[in-house]
Amino acid sequence: MELVILDRDGVINEDSDEYVKTPAEWKPISGSLEAISRLNQEGFRVVVASNQSGIARGLFDIDALNAIHDKMHAELSRLGGHVDAVFFCPHGPDDGCRCRKPLPGLLEEISVRFRIELTKVPVIGDSLRDLLAARTVGATPILVRTGKGQRTWEQEQQELAGVAVFRNLAEAVDAIIEQR
Protein backbone atom coordinates (compact mmCIF):
# COMPACT_ATOMS: atom_id res chain seq x y z
CA MET A 1 0.00 0.00 0.00
CA GLU A 2 1.31 3.41 -0.93
CA LEU A 3 0.26 6.19 1.43
CA VAL A 4 0.56 9.98 1.44
CA ILE A 5 -0.20 12.02 4.57
CA LEU A 6 -1.34 15.63 4.22
CA ASP A 7 -1.75 18.47 6.64
CA ARG A 8 -5.07 20.20 5.97
CA ASP A 9 -4.98 23.97 6.51
CA GLY A 10 -2.45 25.59 4.20
CA VAL A 11 -1.93 22.42 2.13
CA ILE A 12 -5.41 21.38 0.95
CA ASN A 13 -7.33 24.53 1.81
CA GLU A 14 -6.56 28.17 2.46
CA ASP A 15 -5.28 28.78 5.98
CA SER A 16 -6.44 31.57 8.27
CA ASP A 17 -4.86 33.14 11.33
CA GLU A 18 -8.47 33.37 12.56
CA TYR A 19 -8.91 29.57 12.07
CA VAL A 20 -11.16 27.81 9.60
CA LYS A 21 -14.32 27.54 11.71
CA THR A 22 -17.16 26.86 9.26
CA PRO A 23 -17.70 25.10 5.96
CA ALA A 24 -18.10 28.53 4.30
CA GLU A 25 -14.57 29.44 5.47
CA TRP A 26 -13.11 26.22 4.04
CA LYS A 27 -11.82 27.10 0.57
CA PRO A 28 -9.60 24.69 -1.36
CA ILE A 29 -6.27 25.93 -2.67
CA SER A 30 -6.31 25.97 -6.44
CA GLY A 31 -5.30 22.55 -7.78
CA SER A 32 -5.17 20.80 -4.40
CA LEU A 33 -8.30 18.70 -4.79
CA GLU A 34 -7.27 17.69 -8.29
CA ALA A 35 -3.87 16.67 -6.89
CA ILE A 36 -5.51 14.41 -4.31
CA SER A 37 -7.66 12.90 -7.05
CA ARG A 38 -4.51 12.19 -9.10
CA LEU A 39 -2.97 10.42 -6.11
CA ASN A 40 -6.10 8.27 -5.82
CA GLN A 41 -6.03 7.45 -9.53
CA GLU A 42 -2.40 6.36 -9.17
CA GLY A 43 -3.35 3.96 -6.36
CA PHE A 44 -2.22 6.01 -3.36
CA ARG A 45 -4.20 6.13 -0.14
CA VAL A 46 -4.46 9.68 1.18
CA VAL A 47 -4.82 10.55 4.85
CA VAL A 48 -5.15 13.94 6.52
CA ALA A 49 -3.36 14.67 9.83
CA SER A 50 -4.29 18.06 11.23
CA ASN A 51 -3.94 20.06 14.44
CA GLN A 52 -7.35 21.57 15.21
CA SER A 53 -6.77 23.58 18.39
CA GLY A 54 -9.75 25.78 17.53
CA ILE A 55 -11.82 23.12 19.30
CA ALA A 56 -9.86 23.50 22.55
CA ARG A 57 -10.00 27.29 22.16
CA GLY A 58 -13.80 27.17 21.88
CA LEU A 59 -13.83 28.67 18.37
CA PHE A 60 -15.77 25.75 16.90
CA ASP A 61 -17.01 22.35 18.00
CA ILE A 62 -16.75 18.81 16.67
CA ASP A 63 -19.98 19.20 14.69
CA ALA A 64 -18.54 22.21 12.86
CA LEU A 65 -15.32 20.31 12.19
CA ASN A 66 -17.32 17.37 10.81
CA ALA A 67 -19.29 19.74 8.57
CA ILE A 68 -16.03 21.21 7.25
CA HIS A 69 -14.73 17.72 6.51
CA ASP A 70 -18.05 16.78 4.89
CA LYS A 71 -17.58 19.72 2.51
CA MET A 72 -14.01 18.63 1.76
CA HIS A 73 -15.16 15.05 1.06
CA ALA A 74 -18.02 16.24 -1.17
CA GLU A 75 -15.81 18.54 -3.22
CA LEU A 76 -13.21 15.80 -3.63
CA SER A 77 -15.89 13.32 -4.66
CA ARG A 78 -17.06 15.64 -7.46
CA LEU A 79 -13.53 15.39 -8.87
CA GLY A 80 -13.33 11.62 -8.47
CA GLY A 81 -11.09 11.84 -5.40
CA HIS A 82 -11.26 11.01 -1.73
CA VAL A 83 -9.28 10.92 1.47
CA ASP A 84 -9.22 7.58 3.25
CA ALA A 85 -9.26 9.07 6.75
CA VAL A 86 -8.96 12.32 8.66
CA PHE A 87 -6.97 12.28 11.91
CA PHE A 88 -6.98 15.42 14.03
CA CYS A 89 -5.74 16.72 17.35
CA PRO A 90 -8.42 18.77 19.14
CA HIS A 91 -6.06 19.95 21.89
CA GLY A 92 -4.50 23.34 22.51
CA PRO A 93 -0.78 24.02 22.51
CA ASP A 94 -0.55 23.86 26.32
CA ASP A 95 -2.59 20.68 26.81
CA GLY A 96 0.45 18.41 26.81
CA CYS A 97 -1.02 15.83 24.45
CA ARG A 98 1.08 13.55 22.28
CA CYS A 99 -1.13 13.93 19.20
CA ARG A 100 -0.40 17.61 18.60
CA LYS A 101 2.24 18.06 15.91
CA PRO A 102 5.24 18.38 16.12
CA LEU A 103 4.85 15.39 18.44
CA PRO A 104 4.31 12.17 16.50
CA GLY A 105 1.06 10.87 18.05
CA LEU A 106 -1.21 11.50 15.04
CA LEU A 107 1.26 9.89 12.68
CA GLU A 108 1.78 6.94 15.02
CA GLU A 109 -1.99 6.45 15.14
CA ILE A 110 -2.11 6.43 11.33
CA SER A 111 0.65 3.82 11.31
CA VAL A 112 -1.29 1.59 13.72
CA ARG A 113 -4.69 2.01 12.05
CA PHE A 114 -3.36 1.42 8.54
CA ARG A 115 -0.88 -1.25 9.66
CA ILE A 116 1.97 0.40 7.82
CA GLU A 117 5.44 1.55 8.73
CA LEU A 118 5.75 5.24 7.90
CA THR A 119 9.37 5.01 6.81
CA LYS A 120 9.66 7.04 3.61
CA VAL A 121 5.92 7.79 3.50
CA PRO A 122 5.53 11.37 2.20
CA VAL A 123 4.13 13.79 4.78
CA ILE A 124 3.24 17.10 3.15
CA GLY A 125 2.88 20.19 5.31
CA ASP A 126 3.25 23.94 5.35
CA SER A 127 4.80 24.36 8.79
CA LEU A 128 7.89 23.18 10.62
CA ARG A 129 5.74 21.21 13.10
CA ASP A 130 4.41 19.04 10.23
CA LEU A 131 7.94 18.30 9.05
CA LEU A 132 9.31 17.58 12.53
CA ALA A 133 6.50 15.09 13.20
CA ALA A 134 7.33 13.38 9.90
CA ARG A 135 11.02 13.13 10.76
CA THR A 136 10.24 11.68 14.19
CA VAL A 137 8.51 8.64 12.63
CA GLY A 138 10.99 8.25 9.78
CA ALA A 139 8.59 9.56 7.14
CA THR A 140 9.67 11.84 4.29
CA PRO A 141 8.87 15.48 5.09
CA ILE A 142 7.81 17.68 2.18
CA LEU A 143 7.15 21.42 2.45
CA VAL A 144 4.69 23.30 0.28
CA ARG A 145 4.91 27.10 0.09
CA THR A 146 1.16 27.59 0.34
CA GLY A 147 -0.43 28.55 3.66
CA LYS A 148 2.38 29.23 6.13
CA GLY A 149 4.88 27.43 3.90
CA GLN A 150 6.58 30.48 2.41
CA ARG A 151 7.15 31.92 5.88
CA THR A 152 8.41 28.51 7.08
CA TRP A 153 10.80 28.36 4.12
CA GLU A 154 12.16 31.84 4.83
CA GLN A 155 12.54 31.39 8.60
CA GLU A 156 13.65 27.77 8.99
CA GLN A 157 16.42 27.24 6.45
CA GLN A 158 18.63 25.17 8.78
CA GLU A 159 15.75 22.91 9.89
CA LEU A 160 14.75 22.37 6.28
CA ALA A 161 18.07 20.99 5.07
CA GLY A 162 17.31 18.01 2.85
CA VAL A 163 13.56 18.65 2.75
CA ALA A 164 11.93 18.78 -0.68
CA VAL A 165 10.12 22.08 -1.21
CA PHE A 166 7.36 22.69 -3.74
CA ARG A 167 5.22 25.65 -4.68
CA ASN A 168 1.97 23.80 -3.87
CA LEU A 169 0.37 20.40 -3.38
CA ALA A 170 -0.08 19.85 -7.11
CA GLU A 171 3.68 20.16 -7.72
CA ALA A 172 4.49 17.93 -4.74
CA VAL A 173 2.08 15.26 -6.03
CA ASP A 174 3.62 15.44 -9.51
CA ALA A 175 7.04 14.73 -7.95
CA ILE A 176 5.71 11.85 -5.79
CA ILE A 177 4.09 10.19 -8.79
CA GLU A 178 7.20 10.65 -10.96
CA GLN A 179 9.53 9.21 -8.28
CA ARG A 180 7.67 5.97 -7.66
C-alpha positions as CSV (number, residue, x, y, z in Angstrom):
1,M,0.0,0.0,0.0
2,E,1.3,3.4,-0.9
3,L,0.3,6.2,1.4
4,V,0.6,10.0,1.4
5,I,-0.2,12.0,4.6
6,L,-1.3,15.6,4.2
7,D,-1.8,18.5,6.6
8,R,-5.1,20.2,6.0
9,D,-5.0,24.0,6.5
10,G,-2.5,25.6,4.2
11,V,-1.9,22.4,2.1
12,I,-5.4,21.4,0.9
13,N,-7.3,24.5,1.8
14,E,-6.6,28.2,2.5
15,D,-5.3,28.8,6.0
16,S,-6.4,31.6,8.3
17,D,-4.9,33.1,11.3
18,E,-8.5,33.4,12.6
19,Y,-8.9,29.6,12.1
20,V,-11.2,27.8,9.6
21,K,-14.3,27.5,11.7
22,T,-17.2,26.9,9.3
23,P,-17.7,25.1,6.0
24,A,-18.1,28.5,4.3
25,E,-14.6,29.4,5.5
26,W,-13.1,26.2,4.0
27,K,-11.8,27.1,0.6
28,P,-9.6,24.7,-1.4
29,I,-6.3,25.9,-2.7
30,S,-6.3,26.0,-6.4
31,G,-5.3,22.6,-7.8
32,S,-5.2,20.8,-4.4
33,L,-8.3,18.7,-4.8
34,E,-7.3,17.7,-8.3
35,A,-3.9,16.7,-6.9
36,I,-5.5,14.4,-4.3
37,S,-7.7,12.9,-7.0
38,R,-4.5,12.2,-9.1
39,L,-3.0,10.4,-6.1
40,N,-6.1,8.3,-5.8
41,Q,-6.0,7.5,-9.5
42,E,-2.4,6.4,-9.2
43,G,-3.4,4.0,-6.4
44,F,-2.2,6.0,-3.4
45,R,-4.2,6.1,-0.1
46,V,-4.5,9.7,1.2
47,V,-4.8,10.5,4.9
48,V,-5.1,13.9,6.5
49,A,-3.4,14.7,9.8
50,S,-4.3,18.1,11.2
51,N,-3.9,20.1,14.4
52,Q,-7.4,21.6,15.2
53,S,-6.8,23.6,18.4
54,G,-9.8,25.8,17.5
55,I,-11.8,23.1,19.3
56,A,-9.9,23.5,22.6
57,R,-10.0,27.3,22.2
58,G,-13.8,27.2,21.9
59,L,-13.8,28.7,18.4
60,F,-15.8,25.7,16.9
61,D,-17.0,22.3,18.0
62,I,-16.7,18.8,16.7
63,D,-20.0,19.2,14.7
64,A,-18.5,22.2,12.9
65,L,-15.3,20.3,12.2
66,N,-17.3,17.4,10.8
67,A,-19.3,19.7,8.6
68,I,-16.0,21.2,7.3
69,H,-14.7,17.7,6.5
70,D,-18.0,16.8,4.9
71,K,-17.6,19.7,2.5
72,M,-14.0,18.6,1.8
73,H,-15.2,15.0,1.1
74,A,-18.0,16.2,-1.2
75,E,-15.8,18.5,-3.2
76,L,-13.2,15.8,-3.6
77,S,-15.9,13.3,-4.7
78,R,-17.1,15.6,-7.5
79,L,-13.5,15.4,-8.9
80,G,-13.3,11.6,-8.5
81,G,-11.1,11.8,-5.4
82,H,-11.3,11.0,-1.7
83,V,-9.3,10.9,1.5
84,D,-9.2,7.6,3.3
85,A,-9.3,9.1,6.7
86,V,-9.0,12.3,8.7
87,F,-7.0,12.3,11.9
88,F,-7.0,15.4,14.0
89,C,-5.7,16.7,17.4
90,P,-8.4,18.8,19.1
91,H,-6.1,19.9,21.9
92,G,-4.5,23.3,22.5
93,P,-0.8,24.0,22.5
94,D,-0.5,23.9,26.3
95,D,-2.6,20.7,26.8
96,G,0.4,18.4,26.8
97,C,-1.0,15.8,24.4
98,R,1.1,13.6,22.3
99,C,-1.1,13.9,19.2
100,R,-0.4,17.6,18.6
101,K,2.2,18.1,15.9
102,P,5.2,18.4,16.1
103,L,4.8,15.4,18.4
104,P,4.3,12.2,16.5
105,G,1.1,10.9,18.0
106,L,-1.2,11.5,15.0
107,L,1.3,9.9,12.7
108,E,1.8,6.9,15.0
109,E,-2.0,6.4,15.1
110,I,-2.1,6.4,11.3
111,S,0.7,3.8,11.3
112,V,-1.3,1.6,13.7
113,R,-4.7,2.0,12.0
114,F,-3.4,1.4,8.5
115,R,-0.9,-1.3,9.7
116,I,2.0,0.4,7.8
117,E,5.4,1.6,8.7
118,L,5.8,5.2,7.9
119,T,9.4,5.0,6.8
120,K,9.7,7.0,3.6
121,V,5.9,7.8,3.5
122,P,5.5,11.4,2.2
123,V,4.1,13.8,4.8
124,I,3.2,17.1,3.2
125,G,2.9,20.2,5.3
126,D,3.3,23.9,5.4
127,S,4.8,24.4,8.8
128,L,7.9,23.2,10.6
129,R,5.7,21.2,13.1
130,D,4.4,19.0,10.2
131,L,7.9,18.3,9.1
132,L,9.3,17.6,12.5
133,A,6.5,15.1,13.2
134,A,7.3,13.4,9.9
135,R,11.0,13.1,10.8
136,T,10.2,11.7,14.2
137,V,8.5,8.6,12.6
138,G,11.0,8.2,9.8
139,A,8.6,9.6,7.1
140,T,9.7,11.8,4.3
141,P,8.9,15.5,5.1
142,I,7.8,17.7,2.2
143,L,7.2,21.4,2.4
144,V,4.7,23.3,0.3
145,R,4.9,27.1,0.1
146,T,1.2,27.6,0.3
147,G,-0.4,28.5,3.7
148,K,2.4,29.2,6.1
149,G,4.9,27.4,3.9
150,Q,6.6,30.5,2.4
151,R,7.1,31.9,5.9
152,T,8.4,28.5,7.1
153,W,10.8,28.4,4.1
154,E,12.2,31.8,4.8
155,Q,12.5,31.4,8.6
156,E,13.7,27.8,9.0
157,Q,16.4,27.2,6.4
158,Q,18.6,25.2,8.8
159,E,15.8,22.9,9.9
160,L,14.7,22.4,6.3
161,A,18.1,21.0,5.1
162,G,17.3,18.0,2.9
163,V,13.6,18.7,2.8
164,A,11.9,18.8,-0.7
165,V,10.1,22.1,-1.2
166,F,7.4,22.7,-3.7
167,R,5.2,25.6,-4.7
168,N,2.0,23.8,-3.9
169,L,0.4,20.4,-3.4
170,A,-0.1,19.8,-7.1
171,E,3.7,20.2,-7.7
172,A,4.5,17.9,-4.7
173,V,2.1,15.3,-6.0
174,D,3.6,15.4,-9.5
175,A,7.0,14.7,-7.9
176,I,5.7,11.8,-5.8
177,I,4.1,10.2,-8.8
178,E,7.2,10.7,-11.0
179,Q,9.5,9.2,-8.3
180,R,7.7,6.0,-7.7
